[in-house]
């Protein structure tokens, strides 16, 4: 991908002799990337939480392209031929395996040495299983919850892993990447402390959400998540599921039903109308939109905290 100009004529001759095509060019290496001295690394992602970390850790040494446009629900992402070309040509493709099928397919087809999966660093240990009458149906098969960034400590671990990956591409910038990662993890540590302190004493620890995206947040701050829909917000709950949620809300004194910014609030509003509860926004921060209550991850997480403190009756 990064051929030295001084070698272009020699390589052209080799193509003629051996009948090589452009597709047979060897994968890029860190040395190839370093050859573009002074130019930022071209990094592609398709998920805002990874875009945010790339920009924080990479600083001026990266140029980040997010394939998911602002306001688009990232679960619904479909790639254009141009998007696939960006993935193929990038110095680094940062993605989360299992989150977006189209991206997984493109990464497998277009790149190997230039892709980086955040899943191992995020340690995706939670699975979603249906909840019936307030208890997990543990006898039913679960699906891995990918929303690790809603736990700031897991998010910080990914920031440090990302700094290591960027350093392999540009060793000369190792000190800058390390300093940027230290600043990012310090900010996340402060955010974690704010959440822990503000949610220590809440009147209700049942977190009823329209979308099962908050498992890591609930696990970190001792809430019990009850989602009306599953891990993808497009799932439509059955009338039976809606009735069961309404019964749970009444039986457990739940006063707030949370919905998010990138999907319709209709499901949350239906349960709230049925039970007399209020609604409030709890943003899973899968992407930004004009409706986002903040310009970046930290600001939105602090707005989320204010919503939870109010909605759960935290002193």
N, C-alpha and C positions, 0 to 999 in steps of 0.2 A: 504493500500500500504506500509505503514511503520509499521510493527508489531514488538513489542519489543521482542528480543530474549528470554528473561526470561519467556515470556508467551507462547512460541511456543508449548511446550508439552501440556499445558492446552487447547490451541485452537485446537490442533490436536485431542484431546479427544472430544471436542465439535463437531467437524466435523463428527467424527464417530457416535456419539450419535444422532445428529440431521440431518445427511445427507446433511450438507452444502457443497457447491462447492466454488471453488476459486472465481467465479464470484459474490458470495454473500457477499464478504468482504465489510465492511462499508467504505465509502469514507474517504480519509485522511483529517486530520484537521491540523491547524497550530501547535498544540501540537505534532502531528506525525512528522511534518517536523522538529521541534526543537529537536526531539529525535535524529536526525542524526547530532548531534552537531559537528561542525568543517568541515562538508562536504558542498560543495556548493549546492545551490538549482538547481535542474535540470529543466531548462526552455526550452520550445519548441515554436518556431514561424515558420512562413512560408513567411515572408515578411521582406526585408532588413530594411526598416525604423524602424520596431519594434525591430529587432535584434540590430540595432545601439543603440536605447534608452535603451534596456535591458542591454547591455554591459556597457553603460555609467553610468546608475543609479545603476545597481546591482554590478558593480565592481567585486572584487574577490569572492563575496558571491554568484555569479550565474555562471552556466555553460550553455551557450546558444547553442542550436542546431537549425539551420535554415533548414527547409525541402526543401526549394527552392535552388537548387544548383546555384553557381555563373554562370552567363551566360544564365540562364533559364528565359524566360519571365514568371513572376509569375502568370499572368492570366491563363496560360496554365498548371499550376501545377496539376499533377495527383499523388495520394498517393499510395505507395506500402504497402503491409502488414506490413513491418518493420516500415514504417512511422506511420501507425495507432497504432502500439504497442508503439512507442515513445510517441504519444499523450496520450495513456491510462496510461502510467507509469510516466508521468511528474509530478513534483510538481506544475508547472504552465504552462498553454498553453495560450500564448498571441496571439490574432488574431484580424482581422478586419472583422466583419460580413458583408456579402454581396460582399466581394472582391474576394473570392475564394470558389466556391461552394463545392469543394471536402473537404476543411477544415471545412466549416460549417457543412457538413454532419457528418464528423468524430467526431467533437467536440460534436455534439448533441447525437451521439451514444455511445461515449466512456467516456465522462467526463462531469460533471456539476460543482461540487464544485471547481475543479482545473482550470477552464477556465476563461479567462479575455478578454473581448471585448473592444477594444480601441475606438469604435465608439462613445459612450456617451461622453467621455472626449474630443474627437476631434470635437464635435458639427458639424456634417456634414450637413450644412445648404444650400449648393449649389446643384442645379440640373442642369444637362446638357439638353438643348433643342436644336434642330437643328437651325442653323443660316442661314437665307436667305437674301441675299443682305445686309449683315452687321448687320441685326437686328435679335434678338431672335424670333423664332416662338413660342410665349408664349401660343398659343392656342393648341399646341401639348404637349402630356404628356412627362414629363422629367424623367430622371433617376438620382439617387443620385450620386454625384461625390465623390469618396472615397479618393482622393489624397491630404488629409489634410496636410501632411508633407511639402508640397511646400510653405506653409505659416508658417514661423518659430514661430509665436506666438501661433498658434494652436498646433504645434509640442511641444512647451514648456509646454502647458497645459497637454498634454498626458504624458510628462516626470514626472510631479508632481503627476499625478494620478497613474502612475506606481510605484512611490516611496511609495505611500500609500498602494498599493496592495502588494508589496514585504514586507512591514513592517508587514502586517497581517500574512504573512507566517513565518517571522523571526523577532519578536519584538526586540530581542537583538541587531539587526543590524539597528535599526531605525535611529540612529544618522548618521551612514555611508550612508544609503540610502538618507537621507535628504540632507547631504552635497554634495553627488554626483549629486542629482537632482538640487541643487542650482548652481553647476558649469555648468551643462548642460544647464540650462535655461539662465544663464549669457552669455554663448557662443551663444545661439540662439538669445538673445536680441541684442548682438553685430552684428550678421549676419543680423538681421532685419534692424538695423540702417544703415548698409552698403548698403543694397538694396534700402532703402528709399532715401538715399542721392544721390546715383549714378543714380537713375531713375527719379529724380524730373523733369528734363528737357530733354525729348526725342522728337526727330523730328516726330516720328510716334508711336502711342500707339496701333496700330493694331498688335496683336501677332498671326501670322499665323503658326500653328503647324500641324504636321502630325497626331497627336493624341490629343484628347480633355482631356489632363491630367493636364492642367495648370490653371484651373478655380480659385483655391484658390490663386495661385501666382498672377494671373491677378487682382483678386479682391483686394488683399492686396496692390498692387503697381500701381493701376489705369491704367491697360492695358485692352484692349478688346480682348479676345481670339476668334480666328476663327480656329477651328480644321477641318482638311480635313476628318478625320474619327471620330468615336464616342469615348466613354469612354474605349473601348477595342481596342487595336491597330490592331487586326486581321481583323477587319471589312474592307471590300473592298469598296471604294467609287465608285459610278456609274459614267459613263462618263459625265452625266449631272452635278453631284456634282463637278467633277474635272473642268469642263468648268466654272461653277459658281464661283469656287474659283479663277480660273485664271482671270476671269472678275473682281472680287473683288480686286485682287492684282494690276491689272493695274489701276483701278479706284481710288484706295486709296494710290497710291505711295508706296506700300510695296516693300522693297528691299531685304528682307531675309525670306526664308522659313525654318522653324526649323524641324529637324528630331531627332530621338533618337537612343540610342546605342543598344538596345536589339531587334530591329525589322529592317526590310529592309528600306533603305532610298529611295526606288524607287518612292513612291508616292510624296514625297517632291521634288525629282529630276525632276519628270514629270512636276509638276507645275512650278518649277523654269525654266526649259528649254522652256516652253511655254511662259513665261512672261519676261524672261531675268533677273530674280531675282537670287540672290546667295542662297546657302544653308549653314546652320550651325547647330551644335549639340545643342539641349536643352534637357537635361537629366531629365526624370521624377523621377529618382532615385528609381525605383521600385525594382531594384536589381543591384548587381555589376557584372562586367565582365572585361575581359582583355582590353576592349575598354573604360572603364570608365575613365574619365578625373580627377582622384583623388582617393585617397585611402579610403575616407570615406565621409559621408554626407556633412560635412562642406566644405571640399575641392571641392566636385562636385558642391555644390551650389554657391561657389565663381567662379568656372569656368563658370557655367551657367550665372552668373551676367556679366562676361566679354563678353560672347556671346551676351547677350541682349543689353548691352551698345553699342557694335559695330553695331549689326544688326538693332537696333532701332534709331541709331543716337543720343544717349544721350550725352549731353555735359559734 
